[in-house]
Amino acid sequence: MPPRVLFTESRVKQALQDMGQAVRHLFEGEQTFLIVGIQSGGMMVARHLREVTALAGFEHIPIGSVDTTLYRDDIHKLGPEKGLLPMEIPVSVEDAAILLVDDVIFTGRSARAAMDALFCLGRPRVIRLAVLVDRGHRELPIQPDIVGFEVSTDYGDEVVVSWNNQGGKVALTR
């Protein structure tokens, strides 16, 4: 069965605008603020959030990326073809306020692995989680602070965010 588009580019753009406003309110007054995208899907959402938060008055926000591969609880199941993606954190995470960003949250395991990776670099003052799509079925007690869309799914479904020059769209495959 072909993927069913749940949200078009215009809906995703509006959700990102709304998320940007929520980011502005959550991090207002922070001295050290950093956006970190989880590789690879979270990086596109992180870039878009940085753009909309810049328009809302948060300029020059450092943006980084984190690869969760080495911190996953299922690393023993990954084959040798699973390569590492760049992990770039442009400023110290020590005592920083971090917005951790992903495209889709499912079980919560990727967010946990990303936090473990960040804690290896230092002790952030606070980490907040923003996701474009929350599809439920959490296996860990991890909940996002900012959500673009909540989608009801079956456990075996796949939710994919794809990007083109116009923006992103969200599709569901059953």
N, C-alpha and C positions, 0 to 999 in steps of 0.2 A: 504494500500500500504506500503511495507517495506521501511525503510529509504534508501535514495540514498546517497552513500558516495561521498562527494564533494572533500575531500582532504585526502590523505593517510598519514600514519605515516611519510614517508620521506618528503612529502611536508610540513607537520606541523613542522617537525624538522628544515627545511630550513627557514620557516617563523619565527620561534623562534630565529634562528641565526640572521636573518636580524633585527628583533625587538631588539635584544640585542645590536647590533651595534647602532641602533637609540637611545636606552637608554643611551649608553655610550656618544654619542654626546650631547644629551639633558642635561645630568647631570654632564658633565665634569667640574671639579673645585668646585663642591658643597662640603661644609664642613659637613653638616648633611643631609644624604640621606637615605631614608627609602622606602622599597617596601611594599605595603599593598595590599593583595588580598581580593577581595570581596567574602565572603563565598557563596557557596561552590566551584563553578566552577572556580572562579578567582584565588583560592589558587594554583591549579595545574599549571596554566599559570605563576603565580608569582614565584613559586619554579623553574620552568624551566628558566624563565628570570634571576633569581638570579644566576643560574648555568652558563648560557652563558655570563652574564656580568662579573662574576668572572674570566672566562677564558680570557675576554677582558681587564683585569686589575683592575676591581672594586672588591676588595676583602673585606670580612667581612661586607657586606651590611646587616643591620638588616631587617628582614622580619616579617610582622605582618598580622593580619587578622581582617576584620571588618564584622559584621553581620548587615544587613540593616533592619531586621524585624521591629524593634521598630521605625524606621525612614521612613517607607514606607507611601506613601499617600493613600494606599488602605488597611491599617492595619485593618480598620473596617470590611473588607471583609474576612480577614483571619480567619480560624476556630481555635478552641482551640488546634487542633492537630499540628499546626505549632509551633514547638519548637524553642528555641533560640540556635544558634550556638556560639562557642567560639569567643570572640573578644579579641585579644591579640595584643597589641601595645608595643613592647619591649623598645622603647625610647620615649622621649617626642616629640610630634608633633609641639610644639611651635617653630616657626621660621624654621621649617625643610622643606626640599624639598622632596615631596612625589610622588612616582609613584604609582598611584591607578590602579589596574589590574583586568580585568574581562575576562571571556572566550568569551562571546557574548554580543554585545551591540545592543539593539533593540530600545525601546522608549526613553531611557536615564534616566528613572526613578530610576533604581537601582544605577546608578552612582550618581545621585543627593542625594539619601538616604545615600549612603556611605560617600559623602562629608559632609552631615549634621552630621553624626556620628563622623567623624573626627573633625569637628569644635566644637563639645561638649567636646573634649579633649584638645583643644587649638587652636591657630591660626597658621597654617602652612604658611611658606613664599610663597610656590608655590605648586600646585597640578597639575600633568600631568596625563593624562589618556591613558593607553595602553590596547588594546583589541586584542584577537586573531582573532575574526570575527566581522565585522561590517555588519549587515544585513539590515541597513536602517530603515526607518519608524519612525524617531525621532519625539517625541511629545514635547520635551523640547530642548532648544538651547544648547545642550551639544554635543560636537564632540571630538572624541579621537585624541590624539596627535600622537600615534603610532598604526598602524593597521597591523595585519598579512595578513588577507584576507578581501576583500570586496565581498559580495555575494548579488546578486539581488534576493529578495524573495517577495512573496505575504504576506500580513499582517497576514493571518491565518497560515502560515507555521511555522514549528518549526525547529530550527537549534540546534543540540546537538553536543557538543564536548565530546568524550569519550576517556579514557586513559587506556592503558595497560602497560606491562613491556617494550614494544618497543617504546612507545610514544603515541601521541594522533592522533585521526582522527576526521574529521568533517563530519556530516551527516545531510541531509535535509529530513524532512517528510512533505508531503503535504496532 
